[in-house]
Amino acid sequence: MRQLRDFLIAVTAAVVLALAVYLTFTTAGWMKRGAGARLWSTPTVVREVQSLSDLVTVEYVMEKVVLLEDAKWYGESRVLLLAHGIVKAGIDLKRLQPGDVTISGKTISLKLPVAQITDAYLDDKQSQVIDHTTGLLRSFDKDLEQTARQNAVDDIARAARRAGILDDANKRARAELESFLKQAGFERVEFR
């Protein structure tokens, strides 16, 4: 469990670092386009923030063992899967509207869209079928493994939600946007 937590922290740190580099270069371009101008209009800020699109701020890596059985009177089919899943969460900045942004001098106030899970999938290289058993009178059920994989993705997404991925995504998005907007010249950034 400790290794998983350490791994999650390392992956999250890498994602945040990559996002910070991206935002730094985006801010530099933004500043060049508005060279000398420090007064931002609401539509300009909304357009620039929306250009960031999906701000994915948190990535959880989780594992789950899934056992799926299909028992009939004439035999059973069973698959045992070790699923290595990745769940990403962030904020869809394309949903930001002009009414969500208020600018007063060097203070900007934003109402951000709610954080959401942006992606959940299995890493096929690290996921593996441990056992696939087909009864003597049964034919191989190719859909059983796919169903087990989909169940694993659903379970991992639910587990990430329970573990607080949406709260983490919201907090990190606010921190990244605050840094981004302060680099753009705002002295105070508030979130409603």
C-alpha positions in Angstrom: 0.0 0.0 0.0 2.9 2.3 0.8 4.5 1.6 -2.5 1.3 2.4 -4.3 1.0 5.7 -2.4 4.6 6.6 -3.1 4.1 5.7 -6.8 0.9 7.9 -6.9 2.8 10.8 -5.4 5.6 10.4 -7.9 3.2 10.2 -10.9 1.2 13.2 -9.6 4.4 15.2 -9.2 5.4 14.4 -12.7 2.0 15.5 -14.1 2.1 18.7 -12.1 5.6 19.5 -13.3 4.7 18.9 -16.9 1.6 21.1 -16.5 3.7 23.8 -14.9 6.1 23.8 -17.9 3.2 23.9 -20.3 1.6 26.8 -18.5 4.9 28.7 -18.3 5.3 28.6 -22.1 1.6 29.4 -22.6 1.9 32.4 -20.3 5.0 33.6 -22.1 3.1 33.5 -25.4 0.1 35.2 -23.8 2.3 38.0 -22.4 4.0 38.5 -25.8 0.6 38.9 -27.5 -0.4 41.5 -25.0 3.1 43.1 -24.5 2.8 46.3 -22.5 -0.9 45.7 -21.8 -1.7 44.7 -18.2 -5.4 45.4 -18.3 -7.3 42.2 -19.2 -10.9 42.1 -20.3 -13.1 39.3 -19.2 -13.6 37.9 -22.7 -9.8 37.8 -23.2 -9.2 36.0 -19.9 -12.0 33.5 -20.6 -10.6 32.8 -24.1 -7.0 32.4 -22.8 -8.1 30.1 -20.0 -10.4 28.1 -22.2 -7.4 27.5 -24.6 -6.0 25.3 -21.8 -8.9 23.0 -22.5 -9.0 20.0 -20.2 -6.8 20.8 -17.2 -5.9 17.3 -16.0 -4.4 17.8 -12.6 -4.4 14.4 -10.9 -3.7 10.8 -12.0 -4.3 7.8 -9.8 -2.8 4.5 -10.6 -4.6 1.5 -9.0 -4.7 -2.2 -9.2 -7.7 -4.5 -8.8 -8.2 -8.3 -9.0 -11.4 -9.1 -10.9 -13.0 -12.6 -10.9 -15.8 -13.1 -13.3 -17.7 -16.3 -13.6 -20.4 -17.5 -15.9 -21.9 -20.7 -14.5 -24.4 -22.7 -16.5 -25.9 -26.1 -15.8 -23.6 -27.6 -18.4 -20.3 -26.0 -17.2 -18.7 -22.8 -16.2 -16.4 -20.2 -17.7 -14.2 -18.1 -15.5 -11.6 -15.4 -15.9 -9.3 -14.0 -13.2 -7.8 -10.7 -14.2 -5.1 -8.5 -12.4 -6.1 -5.1 -13.7 -3.7 -2.2 -13.6 -5.8 0.9 -14.1 -5.2 4.6 -14.5 -7.7 7.3 -13.6 -7.3 10.9 -14.5 -9.3 13.8 -13.2 -9.4 17.5 -13.9 -11.5 20.5 -14.9 -13.0 21.2 -18.3 -12.0 24.8 -18.8 -13.9 25.0 -22.1 -17.0 25.2 -19.9 -15.8 28.5 -18.3 -18.2 31.4 -19.3 -17.7 35.2 -19.2 -20.1 35.3 -16.2 -17.7 33.0 -14.3 -14.9 35.6 -14.4 -14.8 39.0 -12.6 -11.9 41.3 -12.9 -11.4 44.3 -10.6 -8.0 46.0 -11.1 -5.4 43.4 -10.4 -7.8 41.0 -8.7 -9.5 38.2 -10.7 -12.3 36.0 -9.3 -13.3 32.8 -11.0 -16.0 30.3 -10.6 -14.5 27.1 -12.0 -16.5 24.1 -13.4 -16.6 21.1 -11.1 -13.8 18.6 -11.3 -14.6 15.4 -13.2 -12.9 12.1 -14.1 -11.5 12.8 -17.6 -10.3 9.3 -18.3 -10.2 5.8 -16.8 -8.5 2.9 -18.6 -6.4 -0.2 -18.1 -2.7 -0.3 -18.9 -2.7 -3.4 -21.1 1.1 -3.9 -20.6 0.7 -4.3 -16.9 -2.7 -5.9 -16.7 -2.9 -9.6 -17.1 -5.3 -12.5 -17.2 -4.1 -14.8 -14.4 -6.6 -17.6 -15.2 -9.1 -18.3 -17.9 -11.0 -21.5 -17.4 -13.6 -23.0 -19.7 -15.7 -26.0 -18.6 -15.6 -29.2 -20.6 -19.0 -28.7 -22.3 -18.6 -24.9 -22.8 -17.1 -23.1 -25.7 -14.5 -20.4 -25.1 -16.3 -17.2 -24.2 -14.3 -14.3 -25.8 -16.6 -11.7 -24.3 -16.0 -12.8 -20.7 -12.5 -11.2 -20.6 -13.8 -8.0 -22.2 -16.6 -7.8 -19.6 -14.0 -8.4 -16.8 -11.9 -5.6 -18.2 -14.8 -3.2 -18.3 -15.9 -4.1 -14.8 -12.3 -3.4 -13.7 -12.3 0.0 -15.3 -15.6 0.8 -13.6 -14.5 -0.4 -10.2 -11.2 1.5 -10.4 -12.9 4.7 -11.4 -15.3 4.3 -8.4 -12.4 3.5 -6.1 -10.5 6.7 -7.3 -13.7 8.7 -6.7 -14.0 7.3 -3.1 -10.3 8.0 -2.5 -10.8 11.7 -3.3 -9.5 12.2 -6.8 -12.1 14.9 -7.5 -11.1 16.9 -4.5 -7.4 16.5 -5.4 -8.1 17.6 -9.0 -10.0 20.7 -7.8 -7.3 21.8 -5.4 -4.5 21.2 -7.9 -6.4 23.0 -10.7 -6.9 26.0 -8.5 -3.2 26.1 -7.6 -2.1 25.8 -11.2 -4.6 28.5 -12.4 -3.6 30.8 -9.6 0.1 30.5 -10.6 -0.8 30.9 -14.3 -2.9 34.1 -13.6 -0.3 35.6 -11.3 2.3 35.1 -14.0 -0.1 36.9 -16.3 0.0 40.0 -14.0 -2.9 39.5 -11.5 -1.9 40.1 -7.9 -4.8 38.4 -6.3 -6.7 35.3 -7.6 -10.0 34.3 -5.9 -12.1 31.2 -6.5 -15.9 31.2 -5.8 
